[in-house]
Amino acid sequence: MGWGQAGTLRAQFTLVIFLLAFLPNLVLSVGAAGANAAPALALWLTLVAALCGGVGYLLSGVLLRPLRRLEGEVGAGSFAQPHPDDPAEIRALRRAFTGLLGRLATEQERRGAFMATLVHDLRTPLIATGHLARLLDQGALSAEQRREVAGELERENARLLALVAQMADAHRFEREEVQLSPGPTDLGALLAEVARRLSPQAGARGLTLTASGRGHARADAAVLERAVTNLAANALRYARTGVELRVTPQGLEVRDDGPGLCAPLSELAQPFNAQPTTIAGQQYAAGMTGLGLFIARRVAEAHGGALEYRRDDTSPLPTTFCLLLPEVTP
């Protein structure tokens, strides 16, 4: 059995104090005693050993008292406040325990928010697909109606796949660095492709969606397009008349005439917020509003840039999200 496995910490402290006190007495006593003093020497060493053991036990208790007190407070769940006689090591342990519990609480809140988001966002398309499937199963639809139902099923399925992909991205980007494969990227063409893919969504809401500007940057086109798509999809969700995607010398902008953010960007651009939020009079489930913003922020940071939000009520499109890039060339 190794030294680290030998009983309790108090037993080890007691043994150390005992040896430090007893061994010098043993050496001095044996060296000073004569040949005929063996019985007296044995009695004396027995008394010294008992005294050293008792002193060691008492001192180890005093030394470990703050640790035993901390143990009881940890068990009771109230250990944040230090005591005046706490040594530096115990104070450090208190801070470490407090930080650990704070991180665990945050993780638990985010896990609950993730589940709330998952249940809320998956329920609507799943209910819709179930209803559409029942319509097809009834068999009383005309050929044209069946095609319409099939098209609606396809759109709901695409919505589910997009949601799952967005949640997977947010979960991955939260726990690890964004892996990039940068290369020369035509930013104007990237925005035009995003506008092309989102044009059905804009048309369904009667909104205009335009892309303008020219520029190039060294970036991971696929990852950057995903970030812009999230920003544009959010803008289309809240815009009143239109959304504009634009290349600028600083990076990429997504502008709309929606109500803007209801809270600071730093609070909303989180993967799984614990509290619901209200935008344009509509309440969204915990974490739902922050996924797209969080992904865009992480992608911008991975490219050496940042995500910024501006609001100018004098502009026709007052809400602007800027995905800043370190170097944009014409």
C-alpha positions in Angstrom: 0.0 0.0 0.0 1.4 3.4 -1.0 1.7 6.4 1.2 -1.2 8.1 -0.5 -3.5 5.1 0.3 -2.5 4.9 4.0 -5.8 5.6 5.8 -7.2 9.1 6.4 -5.5 12.4 6.0 -5.7 12.9 9.7 -3.9 9.6 10.3 -1.1 10.6 8.0 -0.7 14.0 9.7 -0.7 12.3 13.1 2.0 9.9 11.9 4.2 12.7 10.5 3.9 14.8 13.7 4.6 11.7 15.8 7.7 10.8 13.9 9.0 14.3 13.9 8.6 14.5 17.7 9.5 10.9 18.7 12.6 10.1 16.5 14.8 12.9 18.0 13.9 11.8 21.5 14.6 8.2 20.6 18.1 9.0 19.3 19.0 11.2 22.2 17.6 8.8 24.8 19.4 5.8 23.3 22.7 7.7 23.0 22.6 9.0 26.6 21.4 5.8 28.3 23.9 3.3 29.8 23.9 -0.5 29.5 21.9 -1.0 32.7 19.2 1.6 31.9 17.2 -0.6 29.5 14.0 -0.9 31.6 13.9 2.7 32.4 14.7 3.6 28.8 11.8 1.5 27.5 9.4 3.1 30.0 10.6 6.5 29.1 10.3 5.9 25.3 6.8 4.5 25.8 5.7 7.6 27.6 7.3 9.9 25.0 5.7 7.8 22.2 2.3 8.2 23.8 2.8 11.9 24.4 4.0 12.5 20.8 1.1 10.4 19.4 -1.5 12.4 21.5 0.1 15.8 20.5 0.2 14.7 16.8 -3.5 13.6 16.9 -4.6 17.0 18.5 -2.5 19.1 16.2 -3.7 17.2 13.1 -7.3 17.9 14.2 -6.6 21.6 14.5 -4.9 21.7 11.1 -7.7 19.8 9.4 -10.6 21.7 11.2 -11.1 24.1 8.3 -11.2 21.2 5.9 -13.7 19.3 7.9 -15.9 22.4 8.2 -15.7 22.9 4.5 -16.8 19.3 4.0 -19.9 19.8 6.1 -20.7 23.1 4.3 -20.3 21.4 0.9 -22.7 18.7 2.0 -25.2 21.4 3.1 -24.7 23.3 -0.1 -23.6 26.6 1.5 -19.9 27.2 1.3 -19.5 30.4 -0.6 -18.7 32.6 2.4 -15.2 32.1 3.8 -14.3 32.1 7.5 -11.7 34.4 9.1 -9.5 31.5 10.1 -9.6 29.8 6.7 -6.1 29.3 5.3 -5.4 30.3 1.7 -5.8 26.7 0.4 -9.3 26.4 1.9 -10.3 29.8 0.4 -9.0 28.6 -3.0 -11.1 25.4 -2.6 -14.2 27.5 -1.8 -13.6 29.5 -5.0 -13.1 26.4 -7.0 -16.3 24.8 -5.7 -18.3 27.9 -6.3 -17.0 28.2 -9.8 -17.7 24.6 -10.5 -21.3 24.8 -9.3 -21.8 28.0 -11.3 -20.7 26.2 -14.5 -22.8 23.2 -13.7 -25.9 25.4 -13.1 -25.2 27.2 -16.4 -24.9 23.8 -18.2 -28.1 22.6 -16.7 -30.0 25.8 -17.7 -28.7 25.4 -21.3 -29.6 21.8 -21.4 -33.1 22.7 -20.3 -33.3 25.5 -22.8 -32.0 23.1 -25.5 -34.8 20.6 -24.7 -37.4 23.4 -24.6 -36.2 24.6 -28.0 -36.2 21.1 -29.4 -39.7 20.3 -28.2 -41.1 23.7 -29.3 -39.5 23.8 -32.8 -40.1 20.2 -33.7 -43.6 20.0 -32.5 -45.1 22.4 -35.1 -43.7 20.7 -38.3 -44.4 17.2 -36.8 -48.0 18.1 -36.2 -48.3 19.5 -39.7 -46.7 16.4 -41.3 -49.0 14.2 -39.3 -52.1 16.1 -40.5 -50.9 16.0 -44.1 -50.2 12.3 -43.9 -53.8 11.7 -42.6 -55.1 13.7 -45.6 -53.2 11.5 -48.0 -54.3 8.4 -46.2 -58.0 9.3 -46.6 -57.8 8.8 -50.3 -60.5 11.4 -51.1 -58.2 14.0 -52.7 -57.9 14.8 -56.3 -54.6 14.5 -58.1 -54.0 18.2 -57.9 -54.8 18.2 -54.1 -52.4 15.3 -53.6 -49.6 17.2 -55.4 -50.3 20.2 -53.1 -50.2 18.0 -50.0 -47.0 16.3 -51.2 -45.4 19.7 -51.8 -46.4 20.8 -48.3 -44.9 17.6 -46.8 -41.7 18.3 -48.6 -41.5 21.8 -47.3 -42.2 20.7 -43.7 -39.5 18.0 -44.1 -37.0 20.6 -45.3 -37.9 22.8 -42.3 -37.2 19.9 -40.0 -33.9 19.1 -41.6 -32.9 22.8 -41.5 -33.8 23.0 -37.8 -31.9 19.8 -36.9 -28.8 21.1 -38.9 -29.0 24.5 -37.1 -29.2 22.8 -33.7 -26.3 20.5 -34.5 -24.2 23.5 -35.6 -25.0 25.4 -32.5 -24.1 22.5 -30.2 -20.9 21.8 -32.1 -19.8 25.4 -32.3 -20.5 25.8 -28.5 -18.2 23.0 -27.5 -15.3 23.2 -30.0 -13.5 25.6 -32.3 -15.0 26.2 -35.8 -13.0 24.2 -38.3 -12.3 26.3 -41.4 -11.0 25.5 -44.9 -10.4 29.0 -46.1 -9.8 30.0 -49.7 -10.5 32.9 -52.1 -14.2 33.7 -51.9 -16.4 35.8 -54.1 -18.6 37.5 -51.5 -21.0 39.0 -54.1 -21.7 35.5 -55.5 -22.1 34.1 -52.0 -24.8 36.6 -51.2 -26.5 36.1 -54.5 -26.7 32.3 -53.8 -28.2 32.9 -50.3 -30.8 35.3 -51.9 -31.7 32.7 -54.5 -32.2 29.9 -52.0 -34.2 32.1 -49.6 -36.4 33.7 -52.3 -39.2 31.2 -51.9 -39.4 32.1 -48.2 -39.4 35.8 -49.0 -42.1 35.4 -51.7 -44.3 33.4 -49.3 -44.3 36.4 -46.9 -44.6 39.0 -49.7 -41.1 40.4 -49.0 -38.4 41.7 -51.3 -35.0 40.1 -50.9 -32.0 41.6 -52.8 -28.2 41.1 -52.8 -25.8 43.8 -53.9 -22.1 44.7 -53.7 -18.9 43.2 -54.8 -15.8 42.0 -52.9 -13.5 39.1 -52.2 -12.1 37.7 -49.0 -10.2 34.6 -47.9 -12.8 32.6 -46.1 -14.5 29.2 -45.8 -17.3 29.8 -48.3 -19.6 27.0 -47.1 -19.3 28.0 -43.4 -19.7 31.7 -44.2 -22.7 31.1 -46.3 -24.3 29.2 -43.5 -23.8 32.2 -41.2 -25.3 34.6 -43.7 -28.2 32.3 -44.3 -29.0 32.2 -40.6 -28.9 36.0 -40.4 -31.0 36.4 -43.6 -33.6 33.8 -42.4 -33.9 35.7 -39.1 -34.4 38.9 -41.0 -37.1 37.4 -43.2 -38.9 36.2 -40.1 -39.3 39.7 -38.7 -39.1 42.1 -41.7 -42.2 44.1 -42.7 -41.4 44.8 -46.4 -37.9 43.7 -47.3 -34.4 42.4 -46.6 -31.2 43.5 -48.2 -27.9 41.5 -48.3 -24.9 43.7 -49.1 -21.1 43.4 -49.5 -19.2 46.3 -47.8 -15.5 47.1 -47.4 -15.9 45.8 -43.8 -17.6 42.5 -44.6 -21.2 41.4 -45.1 -24.4 43.2 -44.0 -28.0 41.9 -43.6 -30.5 44.8 -43.4 -34.2 44.7 -42.8 -37.1 46.9 -41.6 -38.1 44.7 -38.7 -38.4 45.7 -35.0 -34.8 44.9 -34.2 -33.4 43.2 -31.2 -35.3 43.2 -27.9 -32.0 42.8 -25.9 -28.3 43.3 -26.4 -26.7 41.2 -29.0 -24.3 39.7 -26.4 -27.3 38.3 -24.5 -29.2 37.0 -27.5 -26.3 35.5 -29.5 -26.1 32.5 -27.2 -26.7 28.9 -28.3 -29.4 28.1 -25.7 -30.9 30.9 -23.7 -32.7 29.9 -20.5 -35.5 32.4 -20.8 -38.1 33.0 -23.4 -38.0 36.3 -25.4 -40.6 38.5 -27.1 -40.0 39.9 -30.5 -42.5 42.0 -32.4 -45.2 41.0 -29.9 -44.6 37.3 -30.3 -43.0 35.1 -27.7 -40.4 32.6 -28.7 -39.3 29.6 -26.7 -36.0 29.5 -24.8 -33.0 29.4 -27.0 -35.0 29.7 -30.3 -34.0 33.2 -31.1 -30.3 32.8 -30.4 -29.3 29.9 -32.5 -28.8 31.7 -35.8 -27.1 34.7 -34.2 -24.8 32.5 -32.2 -23.7 30.5 -35.2 -23.1 33.8 -37.2 -21.1 35.2 -34.3 -18.9 32.1 -33.9 -18.3 31.9 -37.7 -17.3 35.6 -37.8 -14.9 35.1 -34.8 -13.4 32.0 -36.5 -12.6 34.2 -39.5 -10.9 36.8 -37.3 -13.9 39.1 -37.3 -17.0 39.8 -35.3 -20.7 40.1 -35.4 -22.2 43.6 -34.8 -25.7 45.0 -34.6 -26.8 48.5 -35.5 -30.1 50.3 -35.4 -30.8 53.5 -37.4 -34.5 54.5 -37.2 -33.9 57.2 -39.9 -33.1 54.5 -42.5 -35.7 52.6 -44.6 -34.0 49.4 -43.4 -33.1 50.4 -39.9 -31.9 47.0 -38.6 -28.4 46.0 -39.7 -26.3 43.0 -38.8 -22.7 43.3 -39.8 -20.6 40.2 -40.2 -17.2 41.8 -40.1 -14.2 40.2 -41.9 -10.6 41.2 -41.4 -9.8 41.9 -45.1 -12.2 42.5 -48.0 -10.8 43.4 -51.4 -12.6 44.7 -54.5 
